[in-house]
Amino acid sequence: MVFALLPKKSPNRDGGEVEIEKDLRVEDMEATPSGQDGPVLVSRENRQTVGVGTVENPRMTCRNVDIYYGDNHAIKNVSLDIGRNEVIAMIGPSGCGKSTFLRCLNRMNDTIEGCRITGEITLDGINIYDPKIDVVPLRAQVGMVFQKPNPFPKSIYDNIAYGPKIHGLKGSKSALDEIVETSLKKAGLWNEVKDRLDKPGTGLSGGQQQRLCIARTIAVNPEVILMDEPCSALDPIATAVIEDLIDELREQYTIVIVTHSMQQASRVSQRTAYFHLGDLIEIGPTEVIFTNPRHELTQDYITGRFG
Amino acid sequence: MNKDDSKANKKVEKRTIDIVHQGLAKRYRAEGRFKFYGLAAIVMSLLCLAILFISIVGNGYKAFRQTYVELEVFFDPAILDHENLSAANYSGLVKSTLRKMFPEVKGRSEKRELYKLVSPGAAFQLRKMVLKDPEIIGRSISVWVPADDDVDMLIKGYFSTDAAENARRLSDKQLAWIEQLREQGKVKKKFNTTFFTAGDSREPELAGIWGAAVGSFFALLVTLLLSFPIGVAAAVYLEEFAPKNRWTDLIEVNINNLAAVPSIVFGLLGLAVFLNFFGFPRSAPLVGGMVLSLMTLPIIIIASRAALQSVPPSIREGALGVGASKMQMVVHHVLPLALPGMLTGTIIGMARALGETAPLLMIGMVAFIVDIPRGFTDPATVLPVQIYLWADSPERAFVERTSAAIMVLLAFLMLMNAAAIVLRKKFEKRW
């Protein structure tokens, strides 16, 4: 099978999805390599997205998303879907905009001065950048785990209970206790902390803190969890624990993970998107991206030529 | 040609490590000098501080003791009229007692000199005793009454008896009487409770710091109640909610400017606005507190903003990430973490307000006030103004009282700073 794919970017925004779906058919076609052996890669100069960004019945869809920080064009015309109960990894060299893109999915970028977003991002068919949309329920629906573990300087119990409390999910103390217990169990932290729930969350080790943050996020029962390099500050053992956790969480949640580690992306994700300097270069099933990249930039990155 | 070049190069070129070694001694010397300058500066400042404290304490510690004279008072029913005890002639009682103790004293001027040995406060003391317990009329009781400030100064050794009689405050006769009393053991130095319980007085031995302390307390309470909530609210709005544009920049610049405005300008403002325009009472702690809060507000706002800025953004993100609204993020997470810094800034501002004199002069808190203020609108003065007033008084005995008042003021300042440290330690959380 030879891949050669040069989809044209859709000139009009509304046609984006249609255009990409056409590419699906192109994928099966035999490429016409001009007398070369092996797969023909898309050249480095070509910055159009290679691969299929859409899935059936998506949870979130992003169409022609452009993000600017002041004059800086951080994300350029990115379109992709996030499916249900999948882990989608975003990889790419530093400064490629993958974190920026991730933070747009629950409007965390609203807090950044001078950040401007165009295009459309929908959650279950509703545009989250609609002026009528309230960010508070959106963030309850799309939770986020950050690069650096950031537990609140409160007790472990209060860390978990904070989200349910402010959303008024559970009134009684026993119900709250239950949420705390199940969240910590889901995050695989229960056995380690059940005897010291009143101790400060900041006293835990780095890996435990990160799992505490994950537990805090799932305590509000979100539908999508965004993870921004959740393991970058952790050692390999803690990383392995969190990766197992991500795999388990996939059954209930949709997870978008940004990572620097290609091994991590290949271990935990079903689909992978490769970003380069603000462009979505290639997207596809993880095993395809890592074994048969179809873009020179992707191949450079996964073979370690840069990044 | 080439060979010569490389040879020459080899001669000139040293190993890097040799160059490093060459400069090393000089580097260490420079470092040593730098350390010495720093140490010298610290020693200098500690020395100045020590001199200041020694001079204040040295001048002031004697004010905490006061000379008392023991009088054998016969509460004469002839002098004390049962009908009108509160207006009876108590100073006559004191005089008759003194005459009885020194029966040899005759003649008007001599008697007058004798009466000057005890404080006019003695009469008030006897009055108080009688009013408290009228039963003592007709009995003889020995009472310790405060000596006059000149006697006090003599006993404390502040003036020499070698000078010519007309060049000193006490005559030869008075010195002889005092000597006589001393021999009888009727002169004693006791702890000066008056100093801590009385208001101001023209007589040094009757003057106390309590009136000014209460005035300071009321004024600072008003300052705290006004400036802390307003300052924190302003800081939170500017730091967390306000859009960053030209207007907020302008406000920020102006707050910084206000912090640098001389305090007397705030006093003039208070005089013009609070007294003349709104017609608030003069010399009142209420107005003093309002003027002082104008002065401390910028300090509190700046300190609170710095405290808010020092809260790590990751905490804010974490709160927003679980779906907290901005308000919840600020109230639940940012404010508790910024509180220690805010409290520290507030207490530093309050400490500055406690030591402030100039703006209060403008609104009439410099008046001579004997009564202890009972509320926010009673005429009052404050500690630093009291110090200023005493420092201005001609009596020798006010010198030590000035120093003693400074010690009280410094004690209050240290107390407030200690409170700031304790509060910071208590609320401080590490992350």
Chai-1 contact restraints between the chains, C-beta under 6 A:
chainA,res_idxA,chainB,res_idxB,connection_type,confidence,min_distance_angstrom,max_distance_angstrom,comment,restraint_id
A,V136,B,G323,contact,1.0,0.0,6.0,A-B,restraint_1
A,V136,B,S325,contact,1.0,0.0,6.0,A-B,restraint_2
A,R139,B,G323,contact,1.0,0.0,6.0,A-B,restraint_3
A,A140,B,G323,contact,1.0,0.0,6.0,A-B,restraint_4
A,M144,B,G321,contact,1.0,0.0,6.0,A-B,restraint_5
A,F146,B,E317,contact,1.0,0.0,6.0,A-B,restraint_6
A,K148,B,S314,contact,1.0,0.0,6.0,A-B,restraint_7
A,N150,B,S314,contact,1.0,0.0,6.0,A-B,restraint_8
A,N150,B,G318,contact,1.0,0.0,6.0,A-B,restraint_9
A,P153,B,K429,contact,1.0,0.0,6.0,A-B,restraint_10
A,P153,B,W431,contact,1.0,0.0,6.0,A-B,restraint_11
A,G163,B,V322,contact,1.0,0.0,6.0,A-B,restraint_12
A,I166,B,A324,contact,1.0,0.0,6.0,A-B,restraint_13
A,I166,B,Q328,contact,1.0,0.0,6.0,A-B,restraint_14
A,T202,B,W431,contact,1.0,0.0,6.0,A-B,restraint_15
A,V220,B,V322,contact,1.0,0.0,6.0,A-B,restraint_16
A,V220,B,G323,contact,1.0,0.0,6.0,A-B,restraint_17
